[in-house]
Amino acid sequence: MAVSISAVVLLGIVVFVLIRGGSVRLAHALACGLFGFFLASTGAAPLITDAISTLTGWISSI
């Protein structure tokens, strides 16, 4: 649970910096956020969660 909260905070900071820097427009960021929100309710969500958990476990073991 702590990893997902940290990832959300990290990704939120990245999106904020990209919007402020002009690299990403607000509408694009909202579209990506909504895509992620709706993707989380599909059957792909457990696969994505497992992949991220595996990746973070691999990174923490280095």
N, C-alpha and C positions, 0 to 999 in steps of 0.2 A: 504494500500500500504506500509506503514512504517513497518508493521509486517512482510510482505513477504521479504522485503529487509533485515531486521534484521535476519530473519530465514536463508536467503541465506548466510549472513556473518557468522553467528554462525555455520552453517553446513560446510561452507568452512574452517573455523578454525579447526573444529573437523576432517575433512578429512585430512587437512595438518598435524595435530599432529599425526594422525594414520599412515600416510605415513612415516613421519619422524621417528616415533617410531618403524617402521618395522611391525606393526600389519596388515597393508593393503599394498599390492603392488600397484604400479602405474597403472598397467593394470586393476586391480580390481576396483580401484577408477574411472578410465575412463569408464569402463563398466557400473558401477552404475550411473555415470553422464549421459551417453548416454541413459540408460534406463529411467531415470527421464525426460530427454529432450523429448524422444519419447512418454512417458506416458502422458506428458502435452498436447499432441495434440490429445489424444483419448477422448472418451466420459466419461472416469472416472475422468478427470481433475476437473470438477465442484464439484463432490462429494468429492474429496480429499481436494479441496480448502475450501469447506464448513466445513468439519470435522476439518481442522486445525484452521479455524476461530473460530469455536465453542470451541475448546480446548483452544486456546489462550484467548478467552473471559472468559472462566471458570477460567483459571489460574489467570488472572488479577483481577477477582472479589474476590479472596481469600485474 
